[in-house]
């Protein structure tokens, strides 16, 4: 009997934002798959462990995914093969991913490879970082017929709300572009984590922040 793979969104950082469905999937899985730093499970695992402490008694399959473009295809193929080997043993597996599996997730690079081998896949949505940040900042993302644009590190003079993910390394440039457009912005760094920082207005923001930073432009 073949195992089943479930992608589980664990949210942006706060373990209390895991859905009941996510917790159930983690508890029922035989193997927990997670992006790792070296051989140690990464942030997604740590978030899930706070919500589901018994996860530490399960088989853990940490997978390394390079951030740079070189070698990513080979890394994704090796990760898919490692997962397939567990599924061929009839084990159910939960692939943990920050936020939602459908938004800038490594899971999207390997799911097709696994599906091509005939294995069943399901996806459990997670709270996205920009939804969590908007809630913390008491900002409506859209109302009525309003629109929302989601981009990665790029500002577009969009007639609605724009969410700019991965904004930390290019924050200074983004601030200048937003200021010139006459709009305002809000910054969330490490949303939902212990070192979370929120900024209202361009002048209140630093020129550079960490990887887990996003802008909400209105």
BELMO-V324666 format. One record per residue. SS is DSSP state (hx for helix, st for strand, lp for the rest). PSI is psi in whole degrees, -180 to 180 (* if undefined). NEAR is the number of other C-alpha atoms within 12 Angstrom. Layout:
ss=SS psi=PSI near=NEAR
ss=SS psi=PSI near=NEAR
This chain:
ss=lp psi=130 near=13
ss=lp psi=146 near=20
ss=lp psi=167 near=28
ss=st psi=142 near=34
ss=st psi=130 near=41
ss=st psi=123 near=41
ss=st psi=128 near=40
ss=st psi=115 near=44
ss=st psi=124 near=44
ss=lp psi=7 near=46
ss=st psi=-176 near=43
ss=lp psi=-20 near=42
ss=lp psi=-36 near=39
ss=lp psi=116 near=33
ss=hx psi=-21 near=32
ss=hx psi=-8 near=23
ss=hx psi=-3 near=31
ss=lp psi=137 near=37
ss=lp psi=162 near=25
ss=hx psi=-36 near=21
ss=hx psi=-38 near=22
ss=hx psi=-45 near=37
ss=hx psi=-43 near=33
ss=hx psi=-42 near=20
ss=hx psi=-40 near=33
ss=hx psi=-43 near=43
ss=hx psi=-33 near=28
ss=hx psi=-13 near=22
ss=lp psi=145 near=32
ss=lp psi=-36 near=29
ss=st psi=136 near=36
ss=st psi=119 near=43
ss=st psi=134 near=42
ss=st psi=145 near=44
ss=st psi=145 near=33
ss=st psi=161 near=27
ss=st psi=111 near=17
ss=lp psi=-128 near=13
ss=lp psi=9 near=14
ss=st psi=135 near=18
ss=st psi=142 near=29
ss=lp psi=-159 near=27
ss=hx psi=-40 near=28
ss=hx psi=-41 near=41
ss=hx psi=-44 near=40
ss=hx psi=-38 near=29
ss=hx psi=-47 near=35
ss=hx psi=-36 near=44
ss=hx psi=-34 near=30
ss=hx psi=-34 near=22
ss=hx psi=-33 near=27
ss=lp psi=81 near=27
ss=hx psi=-29 near=17
ss=hx psi=-6 near=20
ss=hx psi=-26 near=30
ss=hx psi=-15 near=21
ss=hx psi=-3 near=15
ss=lp psi=166 near=23
ss=st psi=129 near=22
ss=st psi=131 near=30
ss=st psi=94 near=31
ss=st psi=134 near=28
ss=st psi=135 near=34
ss=lp psi=128 near=28
ss=lp psi=115 near=31
ss=lp psi=142 near=19
ss=lp psi=-29 near=16
ss=lp psi=164 near=10
ss=lp psi=-34 near=11
ss=lp psi=128 near=11
ss=lp psi=1 near=14
ss=hx psi=-39 near=18
ss=hx psi=-44 near=19
ss=hx psi=-42 near=17
ss=hx psi=-41 near=23
ss=hx psi=-40 near=29
ss=hx psi=-43 near=24
ss=hx psi=-38 near=21
ss=hx psi=-44 near=32
ss=hx psi=-41 near=34
ss=hx psi=-38 near=24
ss=hx psi=-40 near=26
ss=hx psi=-44 near=41
ss=hx psi=-37 near=35
ss=hx psi=-36 near=24
ss=hx psi=-40 near=30
ss=hx psi=-34 near=32
ss=hx psi=-23 near=22
ss=lp psi=-1 near=18
ss=lp psi=12 near=20
ss=lp psi=142 near=27
ss=lp psi=141 near=34
ss=st psi=141 near=40
ss=st psi=119 near=47
ss=st psi=113 near=47
ss=st psi=135 near=49
ss=st psi=142 near=46
ss=lp psi=148 near=43
ss=st psi=-124 near=43
ss=lp psi=139 near=35
ss=lp psi=-20 near=33
ss=lp psi=1 near=24
ss=lp psi=106 near=26
ss=lp psi=42 near=20
ss=lp psi=142 near=29
ss=lp psi=-26 near=37
ss=hx psi=-34 near=40
ss=hx psi=-23 near=22
ss=hx psi=-21 near=24
ss=hx psi=-15 near=32
ss=hx psi=-40 near=32
ss=hx psi=-40 near=21
ss=hx psi=-39 near=24
ss=hx psi=-41 near=32
ss=hx psi=-36 near=24
ss=lp psi=-22 near=14
ss=lp psi=8 near=21
ss=lp psi=17 near=18
ss=lp psi=146 near=29
ss=st psi=136 near=26
ss=st psi=139 near=30
ss=st psi=160 near=26
ss=st psi=132 near=29
ss=st psi=117 near=32
ss=lp psi=152 near=30
ss=lp psi=162 near=37
ss=lp psi=128 near=33
ss=lp psi=156 near=34
ss=hx psi=-36 near=40
ss=hx psi=-30 near=45
ss=hx psi=-41 near=31
ss=hx psi=-40 near=34
ss=hx psi=-42 near=39
ss=hx psi=-38 near=32
ss=hx psi=-43 near=19
ss=hx psi=-37 near=25
ss=hx psi=-2 near=23
ss=lp psi=41 near=15
ss=lp psi=128 near=21
ss=lp psi=131 near=23
ss=lp psi=-35 near=29
ss=lp psi=153 near=20
ss=lp psi=152 near=11
ss=lp psi=-122 near=9
ss=lp psi=16 near=10
ss=lp psi=158 near=15
ss=lp psi=158 near=17
ss=st psi=133 near=25
ss=st psi=132 near=25
ss=st psi=125 near=29
ss=st psi=173 near=24
ss=st psi=100 near=26
ss=lp psi=13 near=27
ss=lp psi=134 near=28
ss=lp psi=134 near=35
ss=lp psi=133 near=25
ss=lp psi=81 near=24
ss=lp psi=136 near=23
ss=lp psi=63 near=16
ss=lp psi=-156 near=23
ss=st psi=132 near=31
ss=st psi=132 near=35
ss=st psi=122 near=38
ss=st psi=108 near=37
ss=st psi=162 near=38
ss=lp psi=49 near=31
ss=lp psi=-11 near=37
ss=hx psi=-47 near=29
ss=hx psi=-20 near=24
ss=hx psi=26 near=26
ss=hx psi=-40 near=35
ss=hx psi=-46 near=23
ss=hx psi=-43 near=20
ss=hx psi=-41 near=38
ss=hx psi=-44 near=36
ss=hx psi=-41 near=20
ss=hx psi=-41 near=22
ss=hx psi=-42 near=29
ss=hx psi=-44 near=20
ss=hx psi=-29 near=15
ss=hx psi=-14 near=18
ss=lp psi=7 near=16
ss=lp psi=174 near=25
ss=lp psi=167 near=28
ss=st psi=161 near=36
ss=st psi=140 near=39
ss=st psi=135 near=46
ss=st psi=124 near=44
ss=st psi=127 near=38
ss=lp psi=48 near=34
ss=lp psi=129 near=38
ss=lp psi=-5 near=34
ss=lp psi=172 near=28
ss=lp psi=-31 near=13
ss=lp psi=32 near=15
ss=lp psi=139 near=24
ss=st psi=136 near=25
ss=st psi=138 near=32
ss=st psi=135 near=27
ss=st psi=119 near=25
ss=lp psi=145 near=23
ss=hx psi=-41 near=29
ss=hx psi=-21 near=18
ss=hx psi=-12 near=16
ss=lp psi=149 near=28
ss=lp psi=174 near=27
ss=lp psi=-14 near=20
ss=lp psi=138 near=21
ss=lp psi=-174 near=25
ss=lp psi=-179 near=23
ss=lp psi=-41 near=20
ss=lp psi=67 near=34
ss=st psi=141 near=39
ss=st psi=153 near=47
ss=st psi=141 near=49
ss=st psi=115 near=51
ss=st psi=130 near=43
ss=lp psi=* near=34
